[in-house]
Amino acid sequence: MKLYFKGHDYKYAAEQMLLTLFPGQRPEYPASPPAAGEDALELSLFRGPVWATATARLSYRGKRCAAVRRCSSAELTGGLADSRALQRILKLAFYDAGVRALGREPPWGALTGVRPVKIPARAMAQGASPAQAEALLRDTYRVSAPRRALAMDCARASLAAQNSLRRDEVSLYVGIPFCPTRCAYCSFVSADVGRALRLIDPFLAALHREISAAGAMLERAGLRVRTVYFGGGTPTTLSAPQLDALLGHLAEHVDLSRCTEYTVEAGRPDTITAEKLSVLARRGVGRISVNPQSMDDRVLAAMGRAHRCQDTHRAYALAREHGIPCVNMDLIAGLPADTPEGFRASLEQVLALGPENVTVHTLALKKGSRLMEEGGALPSGADVGSMLDYAWSALRAARQTPYYLYRQKYMSGSFENVGWARPGFESLYNICMMEELHTIVSLGGGGVTKLVDPHTGRIERIANAKYPQEYLRGLDQMIREKSRVADFFAAWNQNKEG
């Protein structure tokens, strides 16, 4: 779609709304006006003494629609506040014109961010009632009733998690960037073990060094680890002895005395063995993932998974035999070759097993994934919506409640990913990571440390190298950069005392 701006240059705001309303369109910024019948948007901004006014004039498939939104000039107090207020009215004007052209509203209304739960959670933290927080979603952002219910459940879980945290606590993420094979939908930074086997041992030796340095830094800073999360990739791509040495090294060099949640993403059922689960249980891991993504062998083959449905049943049974108290299972709505009936059957099989957590993802077409590059037939947005509708009713009937959610670009039907849990089994790490409630120190391949000041909302990021080779080459520099964690907390504590 051709985009034309007058009185502003807020490209990102317009592009985010374009992606929300017209996911098949890409932004163009031509110098010449559009030809008759071309899809185009003129988005104007005028700042007057009393009002700032945003006007959207949209041409789409022969339809011409216009909309106006405004905010009081009293809201424009300078700096970041001005930018937020002006972008809000520009996005809402575009949204109103787009909805008129389409004749329908997306499920998340005018919200374009990946963290919609922050809006009601922040409102309630500042004194709003739940009804007022929900009204904000309904009236300002036009979020549909089912999505408002999801967001409010997750906002309550977010506030409960926030109230449980102490200011000297952080979470620890450890990234293992290896997988047995690469799935068709995947764009995560990971190496196929078949091609990168020679890198695993040197990577682990380097990771041991980074863990030792991080443990010493946390001790100097007076920080304690509240949750540990091993992700990837697939951590259980490692052998049982490698896992044992890694988790043992972590326990030796990092103070875990205050750790209340220890997760390892076993993930791929074809990587789960009795020997590995024995190591995890002995090392204190209390939460793992056994992720089928689908229980239909035909769908698994279409997306490049090496395992089959019977492998998921075997892996789940092994987890229970080894006494793992909390198991998460992931499903994806919208996979190639899947149908609403097939997704329903997969979910019913998962619920019959009785996991404490179920995460329902919506397929997102990610840059770098085989699905994005090669294309292919996928379930329609309506079919994906049907899958999610059934998931909500079935999970609530199984006494699971949504506790965290997030959205992604290029997601089927503009829906969401939702984590569900039985009461008392919510993952604190997942909530803290997604809602950015406290600092997460990331080690290993592809991890991003987020330094969070919960009082101001300020966030600083420290990125680790993505690929194993880069990680090995850049280890010393990454260890030096982790000193910023201690500096961040020292400055924060000094500001609080001042």
Beta strands, then each sheet from edge to edge (+ up, - down):
strand 1: 2-6
strand 2: 40-47
strand 3: 51-60
strand 4: 63-72
strand 5: 169-176
strand 6: 178-179
strand 7: 191-192
strand 8: 224-232
strand 9: 261-267
strand 10: 287-290
strand 11: 326-333
strand 12: 357-362
strand 13: 401-406
strand 14: 417-421
strand 15: 440-444
strand 16: 448-452
strand 17: 459-463
sheet 1: 1+ 2+ 3- 4+
sheet 2: 13+ 14- 12+ 11+ 10+ 9+ 8+ 5+ 15+
sheet 3: 6+ 7+
sheet 4: 16+ 17-
end
